[in-house]
Amino acid sequence: MRIPSCSTLLRSGIVSTALVSLMPLAVGAPKAPFQQWERLNHGNPIMAPKGDGFESAGVFNPAVVKKDGKFVMLYRAQDKDGTSRLGYAHSTDGSHFVRRSEPVLVPETDYEKEGGVEDPRLVKIGSTYYLTYTGYNKKDAQLCLATSKDLIHWDRKGIIMPAYKGRWNVGWPKSGAILTEKINGRYWMYYLGDSAKDVHETGVAYSFDLIHWTEVLDQPLVRRRPGYFDAKVVEPGPPPIMTEQGILLIYNGADENSVFATGWVLFDKNDPTKVVARSDKPIFTVEQEWEKVGQVPNVVFVEGVVRDGSRWLFYYGGADKYVGVAVAKALPYVKPSNKRRHQ
């Protein structure tokens, strides 16, 4: 894996001097954490729009967890008016899903109405499920949170990161990917913000109660890289995974032509603000026609991950219209850590 030196990154303007201390990228850093990803279902989507109701225009960007031995998916469902709701589906094999006839989260608040609820990330901590999602009212998009005990009935906690505010964000914050283990007595979340117009990068925040979040840095932690697959967008994907070598975050990148691909970044297991390694090339790219043609062309957008025995299943949206799933075997170090973290 070719990793640019910090001096090269500085000359290219990709990172600031203040951020170099957070990025000890060097030869000998961990290699790509997963073997080649393979699409299931013969390369076809596992879910598509249907009917003339709440999921008639698109079903995409899913979050998936295991509950009582079954796979449960919350997915963004969009109607023909462009309003999004969260649909619910379950599966016994992780590939064939049965959908609930009605959505489980619909736009109700001022920050959701008309635009809707979008792009869920889902974790279980203790006996509670925590759902981060984008609330969009066709004016602003903001990062929101809701909780549930059963994945069907949800209690809104409100906006956790508002638009146009923060230590470096000047636009719309989205995509809250929460680490389920505490580090140094805090929970940690990676999120998307706009560091400038049309520049979408990843930041980091912490919380003591999972409701109130505090930004850590005065600049993004994982920045775009001109000339790479993530030149325009660096957006957190599924919730990060604690591994033996560090905190692994799968992220969604987009290049200068807005073609999406999947990358990864590894953080220090004792310091979620310290980058250990980052993918130089994408590990998953647009290939299928249904990933190239849809509501938004040339998009694979990963938001869900489930460990299923020796394999990992990655759930993604294709062209903002379909749901797909890919499978990969992880290298030995990519497994949940058995050690208790600092509480």
Residue pairs with C-beta under 8 A, 6 or more apart in sequence:
1 29
1 31
1 32
1 277
1 279
1 280
1 281
2 280
3 25
3 26
3 27
3 29
3 277
3 278
3 280
4 12
4 14
4 25
5 25
6 15
6 20
6 23
6 25
9 15
9 20
9 23
10 16
10 17
10 20
12 225
12 226
13 226
14 223
14 224
14 225
14 226
15 23
15 223
16 219
18 218
18 219
19 217
19 219
19 221
19 223
22 221
22 273
22 274
22 275
23 274
23 275
24 274
24 275
24 276
25 275
25 276
25 277
25 278
29 266
29 276
29 277
30 245
30 246
30 266
30 276
30 277
30 333
31 331
32 264
32 279
32 283
32 331
33 243
33 248
33 264
33 266
33 330
33 331
33 333
33 334
34 264
34 283
34 312
34 328
34 329
34 330
34 331
34 334
35 328
35 329
35 330
35 331
36 328
37 262
37 283
37 284
37 314
37 326
37 327
37 328
38 326
38 327
38 328
39 287
39 288
39 324
39 325
39 326
40 46
40 95
40 313
40 325
40 326
40 327
41 95
41 324
41 325
43 287
43 288
44 288
44 290
44 324
45 290
45 318
45 322
45 323
45 324
46 95
46 96
46 97
46 323
46 324
46 325
47 59
47 62
47 75
47 89
47 97
47 99
47 322
47 323
48 59
48 321
48 322
48 323
49 55
49 56
49 57
49 58
49 59
49 78
49 321
49 322
50 56
50 59
52 80
53 79
54 77
54 79
54 85
54 87
54 102
54 103
54 106
55 77
55 78
55 79
55 87
55 99
56 78
56 79
56 80
57 78
57 79
57 80
57 82
57 295
57 321
58 76
58 77
58 78
58 294
58 295
58 320
58 321
58 322
59 75
59 76
59 77
59 78
59 87
59 321
59 322
59 323
60 75
60 76
60 78
60 301
60 317
60 318
60 319
60 320
60 321
60 322
60 323
61 75
61 76
61 118
61 119
61 120
61 301
61 303
61 316
61 317
61 320
62 73
62 74
62 75
62 76
62 120
62 303
62 304
62 315
62 316
62 317
62 323
63 73
63 74
63 75
63 120
63 121
63 122
63 131
63 238
63 303
63 304
63 315
64 71
64 72
64 73
64 74
64 94
64 122
64 304
64 305
64 306
64 313
64 315
65 71
65 72
65 122
65 123
65 124
65 129
65 151
65 306
66 72
66 306
66 308
67 151
69 92
70 90
70 91
70 92
71 90
71 91
71 92
71 93
71 94
71 97
71 306
71 313
72 88
72 89
72 90
72 151
73 88
73 89
73 90
73 91
73 97
73 304
73 315
73 323
74 86
74 87
74 88
74 104
74 105
74 120
74 122
74 131
74 151
75 86
75 87
75 89
75 120
75 323
76 84
76 85
76 86
76 87
76 117
76 118
76 119
76 120
76 317
77 84
77 85
77 86
77 87
77 103
78 84
78 116
78 295
78 320
79 85
82 115
83 107
83 114
83 115
83 116
84 107
84 115
84 116
84 117
84 118
84 136
85 103
85 105
85 106
85 107
85 116
85 117
86 103
86 104
86 105
86 106
86 117
86 120
86 133
87 99
87 100
87 103
87 104
88 99
88 100
88 103
88 104
88 151
88 152
89 97
89 98
89 99
89 100
90 97
90 98
91 97
91 98
94 306
94 308
94 313
94 325
95 325
100 152
104 151
104 152
104 153
104 154
105 117
105 131
105 133
105 146
105 154
106 116
106 117
107 113
107 114
107 115
107 116
107 117
107 135
108 156
109 135
109 156
110 137
111 135
111 136
111 137
111 140
111 142
111 144
111 159
112 135
112 136
112 137
112 144
113 137
114 137
114 138
115 135
115 136
115 137
115 138
115 139
115 141
116 136
117 133
117 134
117 135
117 136
117 144
118 133
118 134
118 135
118 136
118 141
119 133
119 134
119 174
119 175
119 303
120 131
120 132
120 133
120 303
121 131
121 132
121 133
121 175
121 176
121 177
121 178
121 236
121 238
121 239
121 303
122 129
122 130
122 131
122 239
122 304
123 129
123 130
123 178
123 180
123 239
124 130
124 180
125 178
125 180
125 187
125 210
127 149
128 147
128 148
128 149
129 147
129 148
129 149
129 151
130 145
130 146
130 147
130 178
130 210
131 145
131 146
131 147
131 148
131 154
132 143
132 144
132 145
132 160
132 175
132 176
132 177
132 178
132 189
133 143
133 144
133 145
133 146
134 141
134 142
134 143
134 144
134 172
134 174
134 175
135 141
135 142
135 143
135 144
135 159
136 142
140 163
140 164
140 172
141 163
141 172
141 173
141 174
142 159
142 161
142 162
142 163
142 172
142 173
143 159
143 160
143 161
143 173
143 174
143 175
143 176
143 191
144 156
144 157
144 158
144 159
144 160
145 156
145 157
145 158
145 160
145 176
145 210
145 211
146 154
146 155
146 156
146 157
147 154
147 155
147 157
148 154
148 155
157 211
160 176
160 211
160 212
160 213
161 169
161 173
161 176
161 191
161 193
161 205
161 213
162 173
163 171
163 172
163 173
164 170
164 171
166 173
166 193
166 203
166 215
167 215
167 217
167 218
168 193
168 195
168 203
168 215
168 217
168 218
168 219
168 220
169 193
169 194
169 195
169 203
170 194
170 195
170 196
170 197
171 193
171 194
171 197
172 193
172 194
173 191
173 192
173 193
173 194
174 191
174 192
174 235
175 191
175 192
175 235
175 236
176 189
176 190
176 191
176 236
177 189
177 190
177 191
177 236
177 237
177 238
177 239
177 240
177 249
178 187
178 188
178 189
178 210
178 239
178 240
179 187
179 188
179 189
179 239
179 240
179 242
179 247
179 272
180 239
180 242
181 242
181 337
181 341
182 341
182 342
182 343
183 269
183 270
183 271
183 272
183 341
183 342
184 270
184 342
185 208
185 342
185 343
186 206
186 207
186 208
187 206
187 207
187 208
187 210
188 204
188 205
188 206
188 207
188 247
188 272
189 204
189 205
189 206
189 207
189 213
190 202
190 203
190 204
190 221
190 222
190 236
190 240
190 249
191 202
191 203
191 204
191 205
191 236
192 200
192 201
192 202
192 203
192 234
192 235
192 236
193 200
193 201
193 202
193 203
193 220
194 200
194 201
195 201
195 219
195 220
195 223
198 232
199 224
199 232
200 224
200 232
200 233
200 234
200 235
201 220
201 222
201 223
201 224
201 234
202 220
202 221
202 222
202 223
202 234
202 235
202 236
202 249
202 251
203 215
203 216
203 217
203 220
203 221
204 215
204 216
204 217
204 221
204 272
204 273
205 213
205 214
205 215
205 216
206 213
206 214
206 216
206 272
207 213
207 214
216 273
217 273
220 234
221 273
221 275
222 234
222 249
222 251
222 265
222 275
222 278
223 234
224 230
224 231
224 232
224 233
224 234
225 231
226 256
228 253
228 255
228 280
229 253
229 254
229 255
229 259
229 261
229 263
229 281
229 282
229 285
230 251
230 253
230 254
230 255
230 261
230 263
231 253
231 254
231 255
231 256
232 253
232 254
232 255
232 256
232 258
233 252
233 253
233 254
233 260
234 251
234 253
234 263
235 251
235 252
235 253
236 249
236 251
236 252
237 249
237 250
237 251
237 252
237 262
237 301
237 302
237 303
237 305
238 250
238 302
238 303
238 304
238 305
238 314
239 305
240 247
240 248
240 249
240 267
241 247
241 248
241 249
241 305
241 334
241 336
242 248
242 269
242 336
242 337
242 341
243 266
243 269
243 333
243 334
243 335
243 336
243 337
244 333
244 335
244 337
245 266
245 269
245 276
245 333
246 266
246 267
246 268
246 269
246 276
247 266
247 267
247 268
247 269
247 272
248 264
248 265
248 266
248 334
249 264
249 265
249 266
249 267
250 262
250 263
250 264
250 302
250 305
250 314
251 262
251 263
251 264
251 265
252 260
252 261
252 262
252 263
252 300
252 301
252 302
253 260
253 261
253 262
253 263
253 282
254 260
254 261
255 261
257 298
258 298
259 286
259 298
260 286
260 298
260 299
260 300
260 301
261 282
261 284
261 285
261 286
261 300
262 282
262 283
262 284
262 285
262 300
262 302
262 314
262 316
263 278
263 279
263 282
263 283
264 278
264 279
264 283
265 275
265 277
265 278
265 279
266 275
266 276
266 277
266 278
267 273
267 274
267 275
267 276
268 274
268 275
268 276
269 337
269 341
270 342
284 300
284 302
284 314
284 316
284 326
285 300
286 292
286 298
286 299
286 300
288 318
288 324
290 318
290 319
290 321
290 322
290 324
291 298
291 299
291 300
291 318
291 319
291 322
291 324
292 298
292 319
293 319
294 318
294 319
294 320
294 321
294 322
295 319
295 320
295 321
296 319
296 320
297 319
298 319
299 317
299 318
299 319
299 320
300 316
300 317
300 318
300 324
301 316
301 317
301 318
301 320
302 314
302 315
302 316
303 315
303 316
303 317
304 313
304 314
304 315
304 316
305 312
305 313
305 314
305 315
306 312
306 313
306 315
307 313
307 335
307 336
310 329
311 327
311 328
311 329
312 327
312 328
312 329
312 330
312 334
313 325
313 326
313 327
314 325
314 326
314 327
314 328
315 323
315 324
315 325
316 323
316 324
316 325
316 326
317 323
317 324
318 324
